[in-house]
Amino acid sequence: MKFIHAADLHLESPFEGLMDDEIPQKLWEKIFNSTFLAFSNLVQDAINQKVDFVLLSGDLFDRDNQTPKTYNFFYGELDKLNAADVKIFMIFGNHDYLNISASDLKLPNNVYVFGNQVETKTFNLNDKKIAITGFSYENRWINDKMIDNYPVKSNVDFQIGMLHGSEANTGDNYAPFTINDLLDKKYDYWALGHIHKMQQLNANPPIYYSGNIQGRHKNESGSKGYLLINEVNGNLNVSFNETSVIIWDNLTININENNTNQIINDLMSQIYKNKYSKIHLLEITFNINKNLLNINHDELLSKIQNTLREEYDNLNAWVYDIRFSINDNEKISNIDDDIWQEAAESIFTKDNIMDISKSLSKYDFIQNHLDNNIQDNLLKQAKINLLGNKGNIDED
């Protein structure tokens, strides 16, 4: 038995914050299409690897209503797997929640979509009885522990659980669970979705987040892809396979003089030495001495991008932002700490937030979000944007 576990395709992701006049049109089109191309890579790998089935664990689309172009693309890729006799089992998550009957979806015959209630699909494969259990989101938020509705492993040879959600200790409103909850079901493999970083929660039985198949912003850096699970003589071999078309990355350069041309030459030389095999979207951190504080951020970034405009395709690199750091790693800011603290205390108050958002509070799902540590979250994000403090933020 051989199968693929993938999740969080986020087809038609808008890649907000990148579309501006500074990005070459050809590069922007490649960025925008990267989630589609990554899924095509996965489908072709599934065919080449001759897998028996593919698990898609939610957030296949970036929103609940897809454009015809996106849906037709998705259908076409699934149909390629149909022609190769590869089964597909899929659930919808918090971004693309399913608010119609699964039977109303018009998809190829090889696709099984789990409905809004937990259900189990069984089938025979190589003289073994396989069971797969899962459900699709009906709304964007699910506070209930849906894991409680999953049955304990039935009289089958191999059982898989599909779940789009987060661990209960994170405080998220996404079908919370604990690792012990999953272990209590006695399943042979758990195919999780929602967290955009590949990670193993348990070794035996394997419990995995596959991560997303294409990073969509700087907090989703590094290689992205899917998990290939190969069962041999009762043992499961789990391997990561990359599908990324675009890689978000960071690069640090030391500079010792206020010479723009030299700074750019040093940067280009380092990018050239890295020999990127695919497009890297780079945030550059320049380590500088305190006597170089007069370097203008916008001017330097503009010159770097102008230099790259004709070379990015050869170098497989584009610089979308730069940062300055004093050599002791203290981030530079034009905002004094005391001024920031005073402003934060007076601006980020509950009353101010509620006053600004009052027109949106009539919607229950927005009100729930506003009630859920919104004050701390806004304060944290503003500090990241203004002071350059980089947090390790998980994306929904």
Residue, then its C-alpha position, 0 to 999 in steps of 0.5 A: m500500500k502506498f498513499i499520499h497525505a497532503a493538505d492546505l493547498h490554498l488554491e487561488s491564494p491572493f498573496e496579499g502584500l506582494m502585488d505592487d509596481e515593483i514586482p515584474q509582471k512575469l514574476w507576479e504571475k508565477i507567484f500567483n500561480s504557484t499554488f496551482l503549479a505545486f498541486s500539479n507537481l503533487v498530482q504528477d508525483a502521485i501518478n509517477q509513484k503509482v500510489d493507491f490513493v491520495l488524502l487531502s486534509g482540508d483547505l484545498f481552496d483559499r476561500d469557500n467560493q471558488t472561481p470557475k477557473t480554479y474549480n475547473f483546474f482542480y477538477g482537471e487535476l483530479d481527473k488525471l488521477n482518475a485516469a491513472d486509477v488513483k482514489i482521492f479522499m478529501i475533507f474541507g477545512n475552515h477556509d473552504y468549508l462545505n455548506i452543501s451536501a457532498s453528493d452535490l459536488k460534481l467531481p470525478n468518480n474516483v473522489y470521495v468527499f466526507g460530509n459535515q458529520v464524521e463518517t467512515k469509508t471502507f474499501n478493499l486494497n490488495d486483500k486488505k480492508i482499509a477504513i478512512t474516517g473524517f469530516s468536512y467543516e460546515n462553518r469557518w469555526i468549529n469549537d466542538k471536539m469533533i474527535d469525540n465522534y470518531p469511532v475506535k478502529s473497527n474490524v479492518d486491517f488498516q484505518i486512517g483518520m483525517l482531521h483538519g484542526s489544532e491541538a486543544n492547548t493552542g486556544d484555536n477554534y478549529a476542531p480541537f484535539t489532544i494527541n491522547d484523543l487520537l491515540d485512543k482511536k487505535y488508528d494506524y495513521w493520522a492525516l492532519g491538516h491546518i498547520h502549515k508546517m510539516q511536523q510529526l506529533n507521534a511516531n507509532p502510530p504516525i500522526y502527521y501534519s503534512g504542512n502546505i504545498q506552497g509557502r504563501h508569505k514570509n512566515e511560511s518559509g522553506s520547502k513545502g510539499y506532501l508526505l508519501i507513505n509506503e507500507v511494506n510488511g506492516n511497516l510504514n515509511v513516511s517521507f517528505n516530498e517537495t512541491s514548492v515552486i516559490i521559496w520564501d527565504n531570508l539572507t543576512i549580509n554584513i556591510n561596513e561602509n555607506n556605499t550603495n553600489q558596494i552593498i548591492n554588489d555584495l548582495m548580488s555576489q551572495i545570491y549568485k553563490n547560492k545558486y538557487s534552483k527555483i525562485h527565492l523571495l528574499e527578505i534581506t537583513f543587513n548587519i551594520n555598524k551604528n555609524l551607518l544608521n543614515i542608510n535610507h531603507d526605501e532608496l536602497l530597496s528600490k536600487i536593489q530591485n532595479t538591479l534585479r529586474e533584469e537578472y531575477d530570472n537568471l538568479n532565481a531570486w527577488v528581494y521583496d524587503i530589507r531590514f537593518s540590524i546593528n551587529d549585536n542583533e539589536k533591531i533598528s527602529n526610528i520609534d523610541d521604546d518609551i514612545w512606543q509603549e505610551a502610544a500602545e497603551s493609549i491606542f490599543t484599548k478594548d474600547n477603541i477596538m470595539d468602536i472601530s469594529k462595531s459595524l462588523s460585530k453584528y456577525d457572530f463569527i467576527q464577534n467571536h474572533l474579536d473576543n479571542n485575545i484580539q487586543d494582544n494579537l493586534l498589539k503584537q502584529a503592530k509591533i512586528n510591523l513597526l519595530g521589526n520584531k519577528g514573531n513565530i506566527d502560525e497561520d490559519 
